[in-house]
Amino acid sequence: KYELDQGVRAVIVKVDMPRAQQAAEADVLIIDSLLSLEVPGKYELDLDLPYLVDENASDAVFDKQKRELTLTLPLKTWTERAYAEARRKVAEQYGTVETEGGKE
């Protein structure tokens, strides 16, 4: 069983895993708008998310009492705007900022 909650900044996925003992059992793969979760021999979930998410800024918390894994997946559009704003502030304060794509 899983729940999906769409916030302004993130998609939150809660997965009930009553047969899991710890978060380390779960293999989670996030690519763009696809979430794949597997606990070998126990659970397998492939989920198309409603938005592109930033897998590099994602977070996971396992509640041992509830045996529930909560994934917080920030929207890629939100993190891109947040990073752009941070780069702009640094450029204002220190001058031009070097990025992977060149100068900004």
SVG drawing of the C-alpha trace seen along z (x, -y; Angstrom):
<svg xmlns="http://www.w3.org/2000/svg" viewBox="-2 -42 36 56">
<polyline fill="none" stroke="black" stroke-width="0.4" points="0.0,0.0 1.2,-3.5 0.0,-7.1 0.9,-10.0 0.6,-13.6 1.5,-16.4 2.7,-19.6 3.8,-22.9 7.5,-21.9 7.5,-18.1 5.8,-14.8 5.5,-12.8 5.2,-9.0 4.4,-6.9 4.9,-3.1 3.6,-0.6 6.1,2.2 5.0,4.4 7.4,7.2 10.5,4.9 12.7,4.5 14.8,1.5 15.2,-1.1 18.4,0.5 16.4,3.5 14.8,1.2 16.4,0.5 15.0,-2.8 15.6,-4.2 14.3,-7.6 14.7,-8.8 12.8,-11.9 9.1,-11.0 9.6,-7.3 10.0,-5.7 11.0,-2.1 11.2,-0.5 12.1,3.1 12.6,5.1 13.9,8.4 11.5,11.2 9.0,9.0 7.9,5.9 8.1,4.3 6.6,1.0 7.0,-0.9 5.2,-4.3 4.8,-7.0 5.0,-10.3 2.8,-13.2 5.9,-15.5 9.6,-15.4 11.4,-15.2 15.0,-16.0 16.4,-12.6 19.6,-14.4 17.6,-16.4 15.3,-13.5 15.0,-12.2 13.8,-9.0 12.7,-8.2 11.7,-4.8 9.3,-4.7 10.2,-1.4 7.1,-1.3 4.7,-1.9 7.0,0.0 6.4,-2.9 8.9,-4.4 8.3,-8.1 10.0,-9.5 10.1,-13.3 10.8,-14.1 11.3,-17.8 9.9,-18.9 12.7,-19.5 11.2,-22.9 11.3,-24.0 14.9,-23.0 16.0,-24.5 14.4,-27.8 15.9,-27.6 19.4,-26.9 19.0,-29.7 18.0,-32.2 20.9,-31.1 23.4,-31.5 21.9,-35.0 22.4,-36.0 26.0,-34.8 26.7,-36.6 25.2,-39.8 27.4,-39.5 30.7,-38.2 30.5,-38.8 30.2,-36.2 29.6,-32.6 31.1,-29.7 28.8,-26.8 29.0,-23.6 27.4,-25.3 29.7,-28.3 29.5,-31.7 26.3,-33.2"/>
</svg>
